[in-house]
Amino acid sequence: MSMNPVIPYSTTIHVRDTCLCLHTQRAARALARRFDAALKPAGLTNQQFSLMMALNRPEPPPMGPVARLLAMDRTTLTAALKPLAARGWVAIEPDTKDKRGKRLRLTAEGADALLGAVPIWKELHGMIEAGMESDPHLLRRGLIEVSV
């Protein structure tokens, strides 16, 4: 008798072909590579672009809502903010309403960098959607549905 359980190869094939998590991870990595390459001339990664876009608000947001929007824990968000703050693109400031909290502000230099990156994002995003056989709106709706 084998000490190691045997999982039928047919199960492996089934998971490969149907696993939402696997296919989402593969798509996320492929999209991340494409956006990283496209945004490189603007000096940003796709993660930095998304983070800076999340800060592009009328009022500097607290860290909690930004972390939730980006599906990050606060420690990961703090680490992602460091290079942007070092470049002077993001300011991390005390929250006047909550002494323990921090507010995140896109600086004027950060807004300029983001402004330069938006046309790059729009062009690549449009090309990706135009090249899809399936409906990008349905995909987006399904991804939002499973991410809440």
LOGULO-931231 format. One record per residue: x negated, y, z negated of N, C-alpha, C, O, CB in turn; residue in three letters. Coordinates in steps of 0.05 Angstrom, whole numbers, plus 5000, padded with zeros to 4 digits. Atoms other than C-alpha are relative to their C-alpha. Last residue first. Glycine has a CB too. Layout:
<recs>
XYZXYZXYZXYZXYZALA
...
</recs>
This chain:
<recs>
498849865023531258275065500649814978501749894957502650155009VAL
502049875016526257995115501250154976499750284961498450205017SER
501550185017530657465146498050144981496850014964498549795017VAL
498250185015535857945172498549824981499349784958501749845018GLU
499049835023530758465194501749834981501549854957501650245010ILE
502349965018527357935237500850164975499950104953497750135015LEU
500650255014534057725266497750024981497749914959499449785021GLY
497850045019535958445283499549744984499949744959502749985015ARG
500449815022529158565315502149964978501549964955500150295011ARG
502350085015529857935357499650184976499250084953497450005018LEU
499250245015536858115378497749904983498149824960501049785019LEU
498249905021534658825397500949764983501149784958502450145012HIS
501649905023528658535436501850104977500950084954498250225009PRO
499249735008533458135480498450094976498749974955503050014994ASP
497849995019529857525509500550294992498950474997499449834975SER
497650124987525757535572502450014982504650064991499449705008GLU
498650225013520758015542502449905016503950065027501050094972MET
501050264991516158425586501449764987500749534993497149984995GLY
499250034972520159075578499149725010500349625029498750215017ALA
497250044998519659005502500949955029502549775034501650244989GLU
499450265012512158905504503049955003503849735011499250004970ILE
500950224982511159475553500749734989501549555004496950025004MET
498350014977515459955512499249775019501049645030500050265014GLY
497450115010511659785448501949975024503349775026501250184978HIS
500350295003505059895485502649874991503449665001497849944979LEU
500650134974507060575511499849704997501149555012497450115012GLU
497650004983510560805447499449855026501149705036500850295007LYS
498050195010504760595403502449985019503249765026500950084972TRP
501250264995499660965446502049784991502449595006497349974985ILE
499750074972504161575447498849735007499949595025498750215018PRO
497250064992504661545371500449945030501749755036501850234992VAL
499650294997497161495358502849945010503249725022499549874974ALA
501550114978495462225371500549715005500149615028497150044995GLY
498949884975501062465326498549905025499849855045499850314998LEU
497550154994498661985272501250105026502249945042501950024977LEU
500950274991491662285274502449845008502449705029498449864978ALA
501249964974494662995270499149735012499649675035497550194999ASP
497849964981499162785213499050045028500249945047501750254991ALA
498750254995493162505177502350025020502749845037501049884974GLY
501850154983489363155186501149725006500949625029497249964986GLU
499849884973495363535159498249855019498949805042499250304999ALA
501249744998495563055100500350115028501249975046497049994992THR
501549994975500562485094498850285001500350485000501849935025LEU
499549784982502662475021498249975024495849935022499650284987ARG
501850034977503461894975500750215021503050225030500249715011LEU
498649934975506462004906497949995022495550045018501350284998ARG
501549854980503761654844501850065024503649905030497449855009LYS
499850054971507161414782498250175017497150375008502850025009GLY
501550244994505361394708499949955030498249795039501349764986ARG
502949965006507362124696498349755006495949775011499650074971LYS
500850255014514062014730497050014996495549965014500949755016ASP
497650105013517562644755499549754983501049694965502249945020LYS
499249815020511163024773502549914984502950004961500650275013THR
497149954997508562414809500850184977500750114954501649735000ASP
498350075022500962474810502950065006503550255020499150154974PRO
499649795020497862504879501749914976503349734980501350255013GLU
498650145021494962024929500150194976498050264964498549724992ILE
500549905027493162424991501749834980504149794985500550304997ALA
497950055020492862095059499150104973496750074966500749694999VAL
497550024985488862275121502449974982504750024990499849785020TRP
498549755004482662535085502750005014503850215019498450235009GLY
500249844975478261985113501550264998501350435016501149845024ARG
502949934996477161695043499650175025497950345026498349755002ALA
500549785018484761725032497150095003496650335002500549914971ALA
498649774990485861295094499550254982499350474992503049945002LEU
501549894977480360815073501450245012500150425022499749785021PRO
502749905006483460745003498550115025497550335024498449784988LYS
500149705001490860695023497150104998496550325007501650104976LEU
499649904972490459955045499850315001499150425021502749925010ALA
502450064984487459764977500250115029498250205040499649695001ALA
502249845010492960124940497549955016496150145023499549954970THR
499549734991498259794983497750184992496750345008502750114990LEU
500750014972495259104969500450285012498750375028501749805015THR
502950044999495459244894499150015029497150135036499249744987THR
501349745005502559524899497049985002495750175010500850104972ARG
500049945029505258894931498450254996497050345015498849764984ASP
502650035013506758935005500350024970502250154960497950215010MET
500150275011513158835045497249944988496149734993500749795022ALA
502150144986511859485083499749714991497949575000497450154997LEU
499649974971518459795062498049835016498749715036499850295008LEU
497750174993517659514991500550015030500949805043502550094985ARG
500850285002510559804984502349825008501949625023499249934971ALA
501850054977513060475009499149715000499149585021497550194999VAL
498450034976518960464960498349955025499149815044501650255005PRO
498150235000514360314902501649975025501549755037501950024977GLY
501250244990508760804918501949775003501849625022497649914982MET
501450165020512961424909498949745012499849665033501849934975PRO
498650225014514761814971498349884978495849904978500749785020PRO
501850235006511962494991501349784984502449834962497450104986PRO
501149995027517962915014498149764996498749545005502250004978GLU
499849725009520063075086498750034972497550244966502950094999PRO
497449945011517562385108500050294991497950414987500749814976ARG
499149774984511662125149502950074993504850005008499749955031ASN
500549765016509061665094501050255014501150475002497150034994LEU
498350035023511961035127499850254982501650304966499449754984ALA
497349944991508661265192502049984977503950144976500949805022MET
499849714997502061275155502750085010503850295002497850105020MET
500249875027503060565131500350305003501850424988497449924986LEU
497450055013505360315200500050134972502150254965500549704996SER
497949854985499360635234502649974986504050174981500249905029PHE
500349725008494660365180502050185014503150375002497150105007GLN
499149975028497259665190499850294991501650394978498349814982GLN
497050005001496759725266501050034972503050164968501049745013ASN
499050274996489459935258503050015000504250214993498949804978THR
498150135018487460655268500349705006499949625029502750145001LEU
501350045026481761065297501749864980501249884956499150254989GLY
498949805019485961335354498849974972499450134954503149984999ALA
501049734992481560955404501050234982499850444980500850065029PRO
502849955007482960325363499050275009497650404993498349785012LYS
500249785018490560385370497150074993496650274980501649954975LEU
498949764988491059945432499550254983498950464993503049975005ALA
501649934976486459405406500950265012499350435019500149785021ALA
502749925010489859385338498350105023496950305021498749774985ASP
499849735010496759385372497350104988496650344991502150024979PHE
499449814978495058785414500150284991498950465003502649925014ARG
502449974983491758405357500450205022498650365028499249725012ARG
502049855015497558555310497550045017496350265017499349864973ALA
499349724999502558315362497950184986497250394996502850064989LEU
500349924972499057645369500650305003499150445017501849835018ALA
502949984995498357575293499550095029497750255034498749724996ARG
501249775015505657755282497150025005496150255009500549964969ALA
499249754986508057285337498750244986497850424999503050025001ALA
501450004975504056695307500650265015498850395026500849765018ARG
502949955005506556855237498450025026496850205029498849784983GLN
500249725009513756905261497150074995496250295003501850054975THR
499749844976513156245299499950304994498950465010502649945014HIS
502350044982510355885239500250195023498250325030499849715009LEU
502349885013515556175191497649985018496150185022499449874973CYS
499849714997521356025238497550144988496550334999502550104986LEU
500549855025519255295242500050305005498350415019497349914988CYS
497749875012522654975302499550194977501250344969501949804991THR
498249894981517554705352502350174988503550335002501349785016ASP
501449834980511654585307502050155018501650385024498149835017ARG
500849765014516154325251498750195019499350435020498149944976VAL
497649855007519453825298499350274986500450474993501849834981HIS
499049884976512753615326502550174995502850385006500649785021ILE
501949794993509953495257500950155025500850395026497249885004THR
499549785018516153105238498250235006499150465006499749914971THR
497649874990515352675300500950234982502050434992502449795003SER
500949804981508352525276502450155012502250385019498349875023TYR
499950084971511452155218499250235018499850475012502949915007PRO
497949844988508952375150500149935029498049955043499550314995ILE
500249964972505151825116502350165010504750085007499849735016VAL
497550044985504451845041499550075030497950245036502350184989PRO
499249754987497351765016502649955015502849775032497850095019ASN
499649805021496251204966500950275011502050434997497450034984MET
501649764997497350685020500650194977502950224969500650145027SER
498349775000500050005000498250255000496350274985501950004976MET
</recs>
